[in-house]
């Protein structure tokens, strides 16, 4: 019996190593796209929470002369945390008036969304009946127009 006759089907160590190297390269290329997609999907948590605040503010304004600065008094928007728990919600201090307000959704400490560095703060602003959407790594720094964090 010769070696060729004895050799059973299978893969050599070199073939297995080449396949593993190819898989590792593909995974390294795909991982950033995957994490970006996951972060983008988690932003919907902030968007829905800010939409709830906007609707609650409109309900409040329908019965009162101005908007409410205390989010905890807004029916349907009393929670300080977004539904998925990835964002902390608050009204921007000194931004609430009879004609407008600003509400922020800030990434919660310890949330996996903290890796979304460009969109740490999502903000909705009502001014003179016009709604605008902003975001940025901090509440003081915006991403510009069009805002990449609010793109759906």
MDAnalysis code that builds the backbone (N, CA, C; Angstrom):
import MDAnalysis as mda
import numpy as np

u = mda.Universe.empty(456, n_residues=152, atom_resindex=np.repeat(np.arange(152), 3), trajectory=True)
u.add_TopologyAttr("name", ["N", "CA", "C"] * 152)
u.add_TopologyAttr("resid", np.arange(1, 153))
u.add_TopologyAttr("resname", ["UNK", "UNK", "UNK", "UNK", "UNK", "UNK", "UNK", "UNK", "UNK", "UNK", "UNK", "UNK", "UNK", "UNK", "UNK", "UNK", "UNK", "UNK", "UNK", "UNK", "UNK", "UNK", "UNK", "UNK", "UNK", "UNK", "UNK", "UNK", "UNK", "UNK", "UNK", "UNK", "UNK", "UNK", "UNK", "UNK", "UNK", "UNK", "UNK", "UNK", "UNK", "UNK", "UNK", "UNK", "UNK", "UNK", "UNK", "UNK", "UNK", "UNK", "UNK", "UNK", "UNK", "UNK", "UNK", "UNK", "UNK", "UNK", "UNK", "UNK", "UNK", "UNK", "UNK", "UNK", "UNK", "UNK", "UNK", "UNK", "UNK", "UNK", "UNK", "UNK", "UNK", "UNK", "UNK", "UNK", "UNK", "UNK", "UNK", "UNK", "UNK", "UNK", "UNK", "UNK", "UNK", "UNK", "UNK", "UNK", "UNK", "UNK", "UNK", "UNK", "UNK", "UNK", "UNK", "UNK", "UNK", "UNK", "UNK", "UNK", "UNK", "UNK", "UNK", "UNK", "UNK", "UNK", "UNK", "UNK", "UNK", "UNK", "UNK", "UNK", "UNK", "UNK", "UNK", "UNK", "UNK", "UNK", "UNK", "UNK", "UNK", "UNK", "UNK", "UNK", "UNK", "UNK", "UNK", "UNK", "UNK", "UNK", "UNK", "UNK", "UNK", "UNK", "UNK", "UNK", "UNK", "UNK", "UNK", "UNK", "UNK", "UNK", "UNK", "UNK", "UNK", "UNK", "UNK", "UNK", "UNK", "UNK", "UNK", "UNK"])
u.atoms.positions = np.array([
    [0.850, -1.160, 0.000],
    [0.000, 0.000, 0.000],
    [0.902, 1.231, 0.000],
    [0.676, 2.100, -0.974],
    [1.486, 3.316, -1.064],
    [0.782, 4.443, -0.310],
    [1.492, 5.560, -0.160],
    [0.963, 6.723, 0.549],
    [-0.291, 7.261, -0.150],
    [-0.277, 7.314, -1.478],
    [-1.426, 7.828, -2.234],
    [-2.662, 6.953, -2.018],
    [-2.483, 5.692, -1.924],
    [-3.619, 4.807, -1.708],
    [-4.163, 4.938, -0.287],
    [-3.285, 5.217, 0.658],
    [-3.668, 5.291, 2.051],
    [-4.298, 6.638, 2.413],
    [-3.921, 7.687, 1.715],
    [-4.354, 9.038, 2.073],
    [-5.875, 9.143, 1.943],
    [-6.517, 9.453, 3.049],
    [-7.967, 9.634, 3.068],
    [-8.291, 11.071, 2.684],
    [-9.534, 11.332, 2.314],
    [-9.951, 12.692, 1.964],
    [-9.884, 13.582, 3.188],
    [-9.579, 14.846, 2.952],
    [-9.501, 15.799, 4.051],
    [-8.732, 17.029, 3.615],
    [-8.441, 17.870, 4.575],
    [-7.737, 19.118, 4.282],
    [-6.390, 19.108, 4.975],
    [-5.428, 19.749, 4.355],
    [-4.113, 19.886, 4.985],
    [-4.162, 21.078, 5.929],
    [-3.210, 21.163, 6.782],
    [-3.114, 22.272, 7.721],
    [-2.980, 23.601, 6.971],
    [-2.243, 23.635, 5.899],
    [-2.071, 24.855, 5.100],
    [-3.413, 25.306, 4.534],
    [-4.197, 24.387, 4.011],
    [-5.505, 24.742, 3.452],
    [-6.424, 25.316, 4.530],
    [-6.412, 24.723, 5.697],
    [-7.243, 25.213, 6.799],
    [-6.787, 26.608, 7.222],
    [-5.479, 26.830, 7.301],
    [-4.944, 28.138, 7.697],
    [-5.303, 29.214, 6.669],
    [-5.268, 28.881, 5.387],
    [-5.636, 29.851, 4.343],
    [-7.106, 30.222, 4.481],
    [-7.958, 29.251, 4.694],
    [-9.394, 29.522, 4.862],
    [-9.624, 30.391, 6.095],
    [-8.965, 30.096, 7.206],
    [-9.111, 30.901, 8.416],
    [-8.634, 32.334, 8.194],
    [-7.566, 32.510, 7.470],
    [-7.065, 33.856, 7.172],
    [-8.079, 34.635, 6.340],
    [-8.678, 33.977, 5.363],
    [-9.689, 34.646, 4.532],
    [-10.904, 35.022, 5.370],
    [-11.346, 34.130, 6.224],
    [-12.488, 34.417, 7.102],
    [-12.157, 35.583, 8.039],
    [-10.955, 35.628, 8.577],
    [-10.555, 36.718, 9.473],
    [-10.544, 38.058, 8.741],
    [-10.065, 38.079, 7.519],
    [-10.046, 39.318, 6.737],
    [-11.467, 39.791, 6.446],
    [-12.333, 38.881, 6.059],
    [-13.728, 39.244, 5.784],
    [-14.423, 39.754, 7.049],
    [-14.162, 39.131, 8.172],
    [-14.759, 39.574, 9.438],
    [-14.248, 40.961, 9.822],
    [-12.956, 41.216, 9.610],
    [-12.394, 42.534, 9.928],
    [-13.001, 43.614, 9.056],
    [-13.326, 43.285, 7.837],
    [-13.951, 44.258, 6.944],
    [-15.429, 44.467, 7.278],
    [-16.115, 43.421, 7.701],
    [-17.552, 43.497, 7.956],
    [-17.892, 44.066, 9.331],
    [-17.025, 43.927, 10.311],
    [-17.339, 44.334, 11.681],
    [-17.699, 45.816, 11.805],
    [-16.938, 46.752, 11.237],
    [-17.326, 48.167, 11.355],
    [-18.696, 48.460, 10.742],
    [-19.007, 47.866, 9.623],
    [-20.317, 48.074, 9.004],
    [-21.430, 47.517, 9.895],
    [-21.175, 46.393, 10.526],
    [-22.151, 45.788, 11.424],
    [-22.397, 46.677, 12.639],
    [-21.328, 47.154, 13.279],
    [-21.504, 48.003, 14.469],
    [-22.175, 49.323, 14.111],
    [-21.875, 49.884, 12.949],
    [-22.562, 51.105, 12.511],
    [-24.054, 50.854, 12.335],
    [-24.414, 49.726, 11.759],
    [-25.822, 49.398, 11.554],
    [-26.539, 49.200, 12.894],
    [-25.886, 48.568, 13.838],
    [-26.485, 48.363, 15.160],
    [-26.665, 49.706, 15.869],
    [-25.648, 50.568, 15.819],
    [-25.762, 51.886, 16.443],
    [-26.880, 52.700, 15.807],
    [-26.980, 52.632, 14.495],
    [-28.034, 53.362, 13.798],
    [-29.412, 52.849, 14.221],
    [-29.537, 51.557, 14.386],
    [-30.832, 51.002, 14.800],
    [-31.173, 51.417, 16.227],
    [-30.176, 51.536, 17.096],
    [-30.436, 51.959, 18.480],
    [-30.821, 53.433, 18.561],
    [-30.421, 54.244, 17.569],
    [-30.811, 55.659, 17.564],
    [-32.318, 55.806, 17.493],
    [-33.006, 54.821, 16.938],
    [-34.466, 54.890, 16.878],
    [-35.067, 54.947, 18.277],
    [-34.352, 54.438, 19.277],
    [-34.783, 54.525, 20.665],
    [-34.886, 55.991, 21.081],
    [-33.875, 56.778, 20.754],
    [-33.886, 58.218, 21.064],
    [-34.942, 58.935, 20.240],
    [-35.048, 58.577, 18.968],
    [-36.021, 59.240, 18.093],
    [-37.442, 59.042, 18.597],
    [-37.779, 57.837, 19.007],
    [-39.139, 57.581, 19.478],
    [-39.389, 58.281, 20.811],
    [-38.396, 58.316, 21.694],
    [-38.561, 59.000, 22.980],
    [-38.735, 60.501, 22.775],
    [-37.952, 61.087, 21.869],
    [-38.094, 62.518, 21.588],
    [-39.419, 62.816, 20.886],
    [-39.903, 61.897, 20.060],
    [-41.222, 62.074, 19.439],
    [-42.318, 62.055, 20.501],
    [-42.178, 61.199, 21.511],
    [-43.151, 61.176, 22.612],
    [-43.151, 62.495, 23.361],
    [-41.956, 63.049, 23.611],
    [-41.862, 64.341, 24.300],
    [-42.509, 65.431, 23.450],
    [-42.240, 65.427, 22.147],
    [-42.819, 66.428, 21.246],
    [-44.344, 66.358, 21.260],
    [-44.894, 65.153, 21.177],
    [-46.349, 64.999, 21.199],
    [-46.928, 65.422, 22.542],
    [-46.243, 65.075, 23.632],
    [-46.717, 65.469, 24.962],
    [-46.659, 66.994, 25.125],
    [-45.627, 67.614, 24.591],
    [-45.529, 69.079, 24.659],
    [-46.672, 69.731, 23.875],
    [-46.999, 69.173, 22.731],
    [-48.102, 69.726, 21.936],
    [-49.436, 69.570, 22.663],
    [-49.627, 68.433, 23.334],
    [-50.851, 68.254, 24.115],
    [-50.911, 69.262, 25.260],
    [-49.764, 69.486, 25.915],
    [-49.693, 70.462, 27.008],
    [-49.996, 71.858, 26.484],
    [-49.369, 72.199, 25.372],
    [-49.518, 73.547, 24.797],
    [-50.944, 73.803, 24.335],
    [-51.678, 72.775, 23.972],
    [-53.066, 72.949, 23.551],
    [-53.948, 73.443, 24.689],
    [-53.551, 73.199, 25.931],
    [-54.356, 73.568, 27.097],
    [-53.721, 74.626, 27.988],
    [-52.517, 75.080, 27.635],
    [-51.789, 76.028, 28.468],
    [-51.158, 77.106, 27.599],
    [-50.763, 78.242, 28.207],
    [-50.212, 79.338, 27.408],
    [-48.781, 79.114, 26.911],
    [-48.109, 78.088, 27.375],
    [-46.732, 77.835, 26.943],
    [-46.395, 76.365, 27.065],
    [-45.143, 76.058, 26.754],
    [-44.676, 74.678, 26.861],
    [-44.238, 74.391, 28.291],
    [-44.137, 73.122, 28.643],
    [-43.796, 72.690, 30.000],
    [-42.299, 72.434, 30.119],
    [-41.673, 73.021, 31.148],
    [-40.229, 72.818, 31.347],
    [-39.935, 71.550, 32.151],
    [-40.923, 71.055, 32.889],
    [-40.737, 69.853, 33.699],
    [-41.275, 68.646, 32.930],
    [-40.370, 67.862, 32.361],
    [-40.752, 66.716, 31.558],
    [-41.609, 65.730, 32.340],
    [-41.400, 65.627, 33.638],
    [-42.141, 64.652, 34.444],
    [-43.628, 64.999, 34.549],
    [-44.025, 66.209, 34.164],
    [-45.434, 66.593, 34.193],
    [-46.134, 66.373, 32.860],
    [-45.398, 65.947, 31.858],
    [-45.972, 65.732, 30.531],
    [-46.575, 64.332, 30.440],
    [-47.876, 64.255, 30.234],
    [-48.546, 62.954, 30.124],
    [-48.007, 62.194, 28.925],
    [-47.573, 60.973, 29.152],
    [-47.043, 60.136, 28.086],
    [-45.548, 60.279, 27.869],
    [-44.903, 61.175, 28.616],
    [-43.459, 61.374, 28.451],
    [-42.787, 61.611, 29.801],
    [-43.244, 60.912, 30.824],
    [-42.737, 61.149, 32.172],
    [-41.430, 60.421, 32.471],
    [-41.087, 59.428, 31.687],
    [-39.883, 58.637, 31.962],
    [-38.620, 59.441, 31.674],
    [-37.614, 59.249, 32.511],
    [-36.328, 59.920, 32.323],
    [-35.394, 59.113, 31.441],
    [-35.848, 57.929, 31.012],
    [-35.018, 57.040, 30.196],
    [-35.833, 56.613, 28.975],
    [-35.161, 56.473, 27.849],
    [-35.834, 56.035, 26.620],
    [-36.357, 54.606, 26.789],
    [-37.321, 54.198, 25.953],
    [-37.912, 52.858, 26.107],
    [-36.887, 51.718, 26.097],
    [-35.860, 51.808, 25.276],
    [-34.843, 50.756, 25.223],
    [-33.761, 50.907, 26.272],
    [-33.783, 52.015, 27.010],
    [-32.816, 52.246, 28.075],
    [-31.458, 52.744, 27.611],
    [-31.331, 53.119, 26.342],
    [-30.036, 53.556, 25.828],
    [-29.792, 55.054, 26.000],
    [-30.839, 55.828, 26.273],
    [-30.711, 57.282, 26.348],
    [-31.392, 57.838, 27.597],
    [-30.770, 58.876, 28.180],
    [-31.382, 59.642, 29.260],
    [-32.063, 60.849, 28.628],
    [-33.265, 61.157, 29.073],
    [-34.073, 62.213, 28.469],
    [-34.176, 63.409, 29.407],
    [-34.111, 64.613, 28.840],
    [-34.300, 65.818, 29.631],
    [-34.641, 67.005, 28.741],
    [-35.238, 68.011, 29.356],
    [-35.482, 69.278, 28.687],
    [-34.228, 70.124, 28.895],
    [-33.796, 70.851, 27.867],
    [-32.613, 71.698, 27.984],
    [-32.959, 72.858, 28.914],
    [-32.165, 73.068, 29.975],
    [-32.460, 74.155, 30.910],
    [-32.526, 75.513, 30.197],
    [-33.457, 76.329, 30.628],
    [-33.656, 77.687, 30.112],
    [-33.998, 77.732, 28.628],
    [-34.495, 76.656, 28.073],
    [-34.863, 76.657, 26.658],
    [-36.374, 76.691, 26.451],
    [-37.115, 76.468, 27.524],
    [-38.566, 76.365, 27.404],
    [-39.200, 77.746, 27.555],
    [-40.063, 78.075, 26.593],
    [-40.787, 79.354, 26.622],
    [-42.195, 79.126, 26.099],
    [-42.903, 80.197, 25.865],
    [-44.251, 80.059, 25.320],
    [-44.227, 79.710, 23.838],
    [-43.074, 79.871, 23.184],
    [-42.989, 79.620, 21.739],
    [-42.063, 78.476, 21.363],
    [-41.407, 77.851, 22.333],
    [-40.510, 76.766, 21.960],
    [-39.869, 76.056, 23.131],
    [-39.078, 75.064, 22.793],
    [-38.352, 74.269, 23.782],
    [-37.281, 73.460, 23.060],
    [-36.384, 72.873, 23.843],
    [-35.404, 71.916, 23.343],
    [-35.431, 70.716, 24.282],
    [-35.387, 69.519, 23.699],
    [-35.339, 68.286, 24.484],
    [-34.151, 67.459, 23.998],
    [-33.407, 66.905, 24.929],
    [-32.224, 66.097, 24.606],
    [-32.431, 64.636, 24.978],
    [-31.817, 63.777, 24.188],
    [-31.668, 62.360, 24.521],
    [-30.159, 62.113, 24.505],
    [-29.591, 61.865, 25.677],
    [-28.144, 61.685, 25.827],
    [-27.847, 60.220, 26.119],
    [-26.849, 59.673, 25.459],
    [-26.504, 58.257, 25.648],
    [-26.267, 57.964, 27.126],
    [-26.897, 56.922, 27.625],
    [-26.746, 56.522, 29.020],
    [-25.371, 55.906, 29.249],
    [-24.803, 56.198, 30.387],
    [-23.512, 55.624, 30.760],
    [-23.688, 54.120, 30.912],
    [-22.795, 53.355, 30.318],
    [-22.865, 51.906, 30.389],
    [-23.687, 51.270, 29.282],
    [-24.356, 52.078, 28.492],
    [-25.125, 51.527, 27.377],
    [-24.183, 51.134, 26.250],
    [-24.485, 50.074, 25.513],
    [-23.650, 49.729, 24.364],
    [-23.683, 50.816, 23.293],
    [-24.650, 51.723, 23.376],
    [-24.746, 52.823, 22.422],
    [-23.633, 53.846, 22.638],
    [-22.899, 53.759, 23.724],
    [-21.798, 54.692, 23.994],
    [-20.722, 54.631, 22.917],
    [-20.677, 53.567, 22.144],
    [-19.691, 53.470, 21.066],
    [-20.072, 54.325, 19.859],
    [-21.268, 54.867, 19.857],
    [-21.742, 55.737, 18.769],
    [-21.280, 57.163, 19.070],
    [-19.991, 57.420, 18.894],
    [-19.381, 58.665, 19.370],
    [-19.893, 59.921, 18.680],
    [-20.285, 59.857, 17.431],
    [-20.738, 61.057, 16.719],
    [-22.155, 61.453, 17.110],
    [-22.902, 60.547, 17.713],
    [-24.324, 60.795, 18.013],
    [-24.619, 60.579, 19.497],
    [-23.796, 61.115, 20.365],
    [-23.986, 60.948, 21.801],
    [-25.210, 61.710, 22.308],
    [-25.519, 62.844, 21.661],
    [-26.660, 63.661, 22.065],
    [-27.567, 63.868, 20.856],
    [-28.818, 63.474, 20.994],
    [-29.830, 63.712, 19.968],
    [-30.764, 64.774, 20.538],
    [-31.126, 65.768, 19.710],
    [-31.932, 66.880, 20.211],
    [-33.044, 67.236, 19.234],
    [-34.208, 67.542, 19.792],
    [-35.313, 68.091, 19.002],
    [-35.564, 69.506, 19.540],
    [-35.743, 70.440, 18.619],
    [-35.955, 71.837, 18.996],
    [-37.224, 72.361, 18.329],
    [-38.091, 72.930, 19.147],
    [-39.293, 73.590, 18.647],
    [-39.076, 75.084, 18.821],
    [-39.223, 75.823, 17.734],
    [-39.046, 77.272, 17.795],
    [-40.029, 77.931, 16.838],
    [-40.939, 78.718, 17.391],
    [-41.920, 79.451, 16.589],
    [-42.728, 78.525, 15.676],
    [-43.031, 77.328, 16.145],
    [-43.822, 76.392, 15.368],
    [-43.035, 75.530, 14.401],
    [-41.719, 75.696, 14.365],
    [-40.872, 74.892, 13.480],
    [-40.047, 73.910, 14.299],
    [-40.029, 72.663, 13.861],
    [-39.236, 71.640, 14.546],
    [-37.946, 71.414, 13.766],
    [-36.833, 71.375, 14.488],
    [-35.554, 71.025, 13.860],
    [-34.879, 69.958, 14.716],
    [-34.033, 69.181, 14.060],
    [-33.375, 68.047, 14.704],
    [-31.869, 68.257, 14.659],
    [-31.207, 68.038, 15.802],
    [-29.768, 68.221, 15.909],
    [-29.163, 67.021, 16.634],
    [-27.870, 66.857, 16.467],
    [-27.149, 65.821, 17.204],
    [-25.678, 66.170, 17.218],
    [-24.929, 65.461, 18.052],
    [-23.497, 65.683, 18.097],
    [-22.838, 64.839, 19.159],
    [-21.508, 64.919, 19.217],
    [-20.792, 64.166, 20.246],
    [-21.044, 64.729, 21.644],
    [-21.358, 66.028, 21.731],
    [-21.755, 66.670, 22.988],
    [-22.932, 67.579, 22.687],
    [-23.546, 68.119, 23.720],
    [-24.677, 69.015, 23.484],
    [-24.232, 70.346, 22.897],
    [-22.942, 70.680, 23.028],
    [-22.435, 71.955, 22.515],
    [-21.941, 71.862, 21.077],
    [-21.690, 70.654, 20.584],
    [-21.119, 70.475, 19.248],
    [-22.123, 69.762, 18.356],
    [-22.460, 70.392, 17.221],
    [-23.405, 69.790, 16.300],
    [-22.715, 69.097, 15.141],
    [-23.442, 68.231, 14.472],
    [-22.903, 67.482, 13.340],
    [-23.036, 68.193, 12.007],
    [-23.775, 69.266, 11.936],
    [-23.936, 69.967, 10.667],
    [-25.178, 69.521, 9.928],
    [-25.311, 70.045, 8.723],
    [-26.499, 69.775, 7.918],
    [-26.106, 69.098, 6.627],
    [-26.770, 68.079, 6.186],
    [-27.829, 67.364, 6.880],
    [-27.258, 66.529, 8.032],
    [-28.010, 66.445, 9.075],
    [-27.540, 65.744, 10.275],
    [-27.492, 64.246, 10.022],
    [-26.305, 63.622, 10.114],
    [-26.187, 62.184, 9.807],
    [-26.854, 61.270, 10.825],
    [-27.082, 61.757, 12.028],
    [-27.676, 60.903, 13.056],
    [-29.189, 60.770, 12.911],
    [-29.822, 61.735, 12.271],
    [-31.272, 61.712, 12.113],
    [-31.689, 61.120, 10.771],
    [-30.755, 60.712, 9.947],
    [-31.082, 60.119, 8.654],
    [-31.725, 58.765, 8.907],
    [-32.802, 58.480, 8.213],
    [-33.509, 57.218, 8.438],
    [-33.252, 56.252, 7.336],
])
